[in-house]
Every structure is written in C-alpha cells, then in structure tokens.
Amino acid sequence: MINPNSFKNTASNTKSVLNNAQMAAVNQTEGPVMIVAGPGSGKTRVITERIAHLINVGILPNNILALTFTNKAAAEMRNRINNLIQNNNASSIWMGTFHSIFARILRKEAHIIGYNNNFTIYDNEDSIKVVRRIIKDLNLDKDIYDTKYIFSRISLMKNNLIDKNNYLNNSELIKQDHINKREKFINIYEKYCDVCYQSNCMDFDDLLLKTHELFNKNPEILKSYQEMFKYILIDEYQDTNKVQDSIIRQLG
C-alpha cells in the first residue's frame, strides 16, 4: 500500500512536481497499488501520470481500464494524458464511469444474457414511472408502498447483488417486509424486473448487475476481458458498493 498522507497540492502535471510517495505509485506498474489520501491531495493527478507512464513504457492504451466518478472527469483525464504520452493517442483507453464502461460492454455482449444489444437504458425517472404503474396495477396502498422508497429499495437490492430470486430465498428480507407491512415488495420487484426484460430495457443498476451476471455465468467472456484489461485503475474506489467491488474482483 502506498500511503501518501502528506501530498502537496500543485498545479503542474509533470512528474517533477510529484513527491516521493506519488512517484512510487506512478512507477510501480506491476501488482496492486492503493493510494490513501485526503481531498485535493493529488490522487487523480497520480492516476493520470500513472496511465501516461504505462503507455510510455509500452503498454497498449486499449489494455488499460480507467474508472472515474464522472464522464467529465474522464474527458479531462484523457486530455491530460494526451499531453503526457509520446507518439500515442489516449482515445483507445477504456476510460469512463462504471456505468458507461459496463454499458459499452453490454452493448456488445447483452445477447448472451437474453437481451437485444440495442437495449434501452432507463433513467431514474423512467424507472419510477414503471414502479408507480406496477403499484397501481397491483392495487396497493400508495402510502405504504411509496414509489420512490420502493424504487430505492430495488436499487439497494441490485447494488448488493440480490436479484429477485435471491430475494425470495432470503428469509430475513421477507421477514422485514412483513414487519413493515410491505409483503408485496417482492411482487413489485419481480414485476419490475419482468417489465424491464420484456421491454429490452436496463436501468442504471442493471448496467452493473447484468455485467456481473454476464461475467459470472460466462467464464470465457470474463477471461477475454481479463486478458484485455491488463491494468485497472480506479479514481476514488467505492469498495462499499458490493456489485462494483465484485466486478472489479472478477476482472482483476
């Protein structure tokens, strides 16, 4: 573990301004590296410099997976990298948010898990409309089955790798629903998943959950991406998100 607790905040992107801990993280190209540091201390700059260093020592850009919090951050990193690399183009780096990168993979592979590759991506507003319609169709109390709460719970389940089948087999979750007088939650969850599938749609959480499913059920597909992504870099890693953590462990 690289633990640069005393990073100096500098405006320059050249290696000459990196301190020793930052330089160690940039230059250690093999094996796992974790940077632990506070806000504004240069973590993103180190990742940017590290990607440029990898390319400059001969790693192909399309063998690098770089995951960021926002697509805007990814675009800024790509521009910085272009200014740091020698005779290369950063456009072929797999760089973006978890959702954008895994959507890109699913656009190619979704047919393997039963979706058409031109699936529609629901935003939260679309998803809430579907949940609202299901609650109405099931004639449920809208106060007990609040639409936004139900959708947030579905999202929570997906991010914890609990699909509708796992939910049915989890006695603790079923017990909680009875205590909270929401025994029909599983019916809503099942119906929501079915509606999305029949409509060839995925919500934002599905982009992660379905990627995990794809890799979990198709080891040969997983192997192809493991071999492609020789270097995986994540800006501000959310290891508390179970599905994100699990996908990265699959790939790594």
N, C-alpha and C positions, 0 to 999 in steps of 0.2 A: 504493500500500500504506500502510495506517495501522499504525504500529509503536509501540504504547504500552507500552514496556518498564517504565515506572515507574508503573503503575496503583496507586492507593491502594485498599485494601480497606475498603469502607464497608458499613454495614448498610442504609442507605436506598436506595430505588429511584427517587427523584426526580432529575430532570435536574440540579438544582442541585448535587448532590454529584459529578457526573461531572467528570473532569479534561478538559483541552482535547483530548487525543487521543481520549478516549472520545466527547466531544461531536461531534468531527469525523466519527467513524464513524457516529454516530446520525443526524446531519443530512445526510450525503451520500447522498441517496436514489437517485441515478442512477449507473449504471456499477458495475464490480466494486470491492469493498472487502474487504481481508483484514486481520484483526486478529491480530497475533502477540504473545502474552503468556504468562506463566507461570501455574501453578495458583493459584487463589484470587485472581486479579487483576481479576476483574470481566468476563470475556468474555461469560458468559451474561447478565449484567445489561445489557450493552451491546446484545446481540441483542434482549432483551426491550424495552428502551427504543426501539430502532430500529423494531421492529414496531409498537409503540404510536404512534410518531411518524408512520409511514407511514399508519396508519389515521386519525390525527388530521388529516392533510393531505389526506385524501380518497380514499385507496386502499381499494378494497373488500377486506374480510377474506378472501374466497374467491379473491382474486388473489395471496395470499401463501402460499408453501410454506416451512414451517419444520421442519427436520430435526434431531432430537436423538438422544442416545445411548440414552435410556430413555423409556418412556411415562410414568413417574413424573415425570421432568424436564419432559416436555411439558405434563403437567397443571399442574405448579407454574408454568411459564411462562405458561400460559393464564390462570391466576388472577391473576398479577401484571399481565398485560396488561389484563385487565378493570378493574383498579383504576386504570389509567393512561389509558384511552381515554375519549373524550367521546361519550356517546349512541350507543354501538355495542356489539356483542356479539362477543366473540372466538371464539365457538363454531364459526363457519364458516371459521376459518383452517385450512388443511391443515397440521396440526401433529402430529408423532409421529416414531417411528423410521423409518429407511429401510424396514425390513421391513413395518411396519404401514401406512405410506403406500402402498407399492407393492402390498401385498396388497389394499388398498382399490381401487386402480386395476384390478388384475387381476380382482377380483370383478365389475367392470363389463365388462371387455374380453376376458376369457380365451377366450371362444368364438371370437374372431378367430384365435387360435393353436391351436385344436383342443381346448381344454379346456371342460368344463362350468363355468359361472360359480359353481356351488356346490362347487367342488373342496375337498378336504380338505387341511389343512396338517399335514404330518408334523413332529413334533418330533424331536430328535436320537435319542431312544430308539426311536421308530418306525423311523427310517431305519436304525439299527444292526441292528434285528431283520431288516429286509429284506435287508441286506447279508449278515448271518450265514446266512440261509436260502439265498441265492444261492451262497455259498461251499460250503455243504453240498451243494446240488443239483449243483454242478459237480465235486464230489468232490475239492476242493483241500486241500492241507496247511494246517491251521489255524494252524500256527506261522509259516509263510512268509506266508500271507495272513491276517494278524491283522485281525480285524473292525474294530476301532477305527482302526487305521492305514489300512485300505482306505477307510473312510468319510471320514477326514480328508483323504486324497488326492483323493477325489472332490470334496469341498468345496473344496479348494485349486484344483482344475481349474476348477470353476464360477466361483469368485471371480476367476479370471484369464481368464475368457471363453473357456475351452477346453471346448467341448462334446464329445460322443462322436465326432462326425465330424471335428472339428478335431484331436482326439487321434490318430485313425487316420492322419492326414496329417502328423503331427509326428514326423519320424524320430528326433529327439533323445530325445523321451519314450519312444518304442518301444525305443530303444537302452538307456536307463536301466532299463527293465523287464527286459530280457534280462540286463543286468549283475547286477541284484538278484534274478534268478530269479523274477520275478513277471510272466512273459509273458502270463498270463491276466488281468492287471488290466483290460485294455480289454474283455475279455468280461464281467467283473463290472460295469464301468461301463456298458456297453451294456445289459446285462440290468437293472440297477438303474433306468436311465432308462426303459426299456420298461415295467417293472413299475409305476413311478410314473404314467406316462402312461395305461396301461391301467386303472389303479385310480382315475384322475382325482384324483391327489394331487400336491402340490408340497411339497418340503422347504424349509427356511428359505432356502437358497441359490437355489433356483428362483424365489423371490419376486423376487429381483434379476435373475437370469439371464433369466427369462421376460419381465420388464418390458423389459429391454434388447432382447430378441428382438422383442417387440411393437412397440417404437418403431423398431427398425432395419428391419423388414420392412413397416411401415405408416406411411409418411410423413404421411398425412393425419391419422392418430390422434396421432402425435407433434406435429404442428402444432397440434392442438386443445389439447393440454396445454401447449405452449409459449405459446400465447395466453392460457391460463388463468393459468399461473404467471408473472406479470409480475415478481415479486420472490421470489428464492430465498435463504433464509438457513440456514446450517448451523452448528450448535454443535460445535466440535472436528472439523473436516473430516478424514476419513480418505482422503487422496488416494493412499495406498499400496494401497488396495483398488481394483483395476482396474475391477471391474464397477460399484461405486458411483461412481467417478470418471467412467466413461464415460456412465452415465445422466445425471449432472448436466451433463456437456458436451452431451449430446443435448438436454436441456431448456433449457439456457442459450444 
